[in-house]
Amino acid sequence: MRSVLVIEDSVEFANFLADALEELELKPFVVSKPSDANFKLRNQEFKFILLDLNLDKGTKGDGIVSAMRSRKDNLNYATPVIVVSGSIDKERALSLAGTVQGFLVKPFGVEALKERLLAMNLI
């Protein structure tokens, strides 16, 4: 089973994503804190990552992507990242264009997730 890292601070939405990924025969690992995400990214290889940009207490997910992409010896240096966010402005999307591979705006359903993953050849 292929592992997927889900970085999401909303328990309800994290549970939805975990259930959806399991339906697609993927193994989700859910974390809500950047420190937990960075630990996982240093110690486990993932097929892809679903990242909420606006984490709890104003923490931005951008820093997680920057840290992941900063060293070529990182296990997940080239791992695809799909941003899942309630909103994203054009300027922020452009600033992430070279480091993330896709965006999904919340709320979305299982079919939208599946279509995105199929289009990216991740499932």
N, C-alpha and C positions, 0 to 999 in steps of 0.2 A: 504494500500500500504506500502511495506517495504522500510525503509529509508536506503540510502547508502551514505557514505561520500566519496567524490572525492577530493583528495588533489593533485592539478595539476596546475602548473604555466603557461603552454601554453594555451592560451585562445582557440585556434583552437582545440587542442586535448581534452581539458576539455569539449568543446561543443560536440565533437564527443562522448565522454564517456557518457555525460548526455543524448544525444539522444539515444544511444544504450541501456542504462539502462531503459529509459522510454519505449522503444520498448519491453523490458522484464518485463514490468509492475512493475518497481521499481521506487522509488522516490529519485533522486539524489540531494544532497546538495554539491555544488562545492565551494571550497575555494582554494586560491592560496598562502596564507601566513601561516607559522607555528603558529603564534599567533592566527589566526582565527581558524585553525584546533584544537589547544589545547582548545580554548574556546568551540567549538562545542563538542569535545570529553568529556569535563567535564559536559556539560549540556544537551546532547541528546544521546539516545541510538541508535546504528546503527546495521543493519543486517550484514554488512561487510564494509570494507574500501578499496578503491583503492588509493594507495600512490605512487607518483612520488618521487624517492629518491633524485634527483638532482633538487632542487627548485631554484628559482631566486636568484641571487646574491651569489651563492655558498652555499646556505643553504642546509643542508643534511636532508632528511626525516627520517634518522635513529633516530634522537633525538625525533621525534614525537612518534615513536614506543616505545622508551625507557621510555618516560614520561607516556605513556598510560599503559604500563605493570608494572610500578614501584609500583603501589598501587592497592591492591585487591579490595578496595572500589570504584575504578574508574568505572563508568557506562560501559565503553567499555574495561575493563581489559581483557576479554576473546574473544572479537570481532575478527573474522578473518580479517587478513590484506593480501591483494594481492599487491605486488610491481609491478608498471608499470614504466618501465624505458627504455631509449634508449640504455643503456648498463649497464652491471653489471659484475664486475670481480668475479672470483671464490672465492677469499678471502673475499670479502664483502658479497657475497651470503652465505658463510659458517658462517660468523659472525651474520647474521640475521636468520639463520636456526631455531633457537628455538623460535623466536618471530614473524615470518611471516609465512603464510600458503601457499604462492604461488608466482610465478613470471610470468609476461608477458613482453616480450621484444617488444618495439615499433619499427616500426609501426605494428599494428595488426588490424584485422577487427572485425566486430560484431560477426561473427561465432566463431572466436578464443576465444573471451571473453565469449560468451555463452557456449562453450564447457568447458572452465575452471570452470565457475560457476556451470554448471551441474555436473561436476566431483567432485566438492567440496560440492555438495548438498545445494547450496546457492539459487538456483531457482528451 
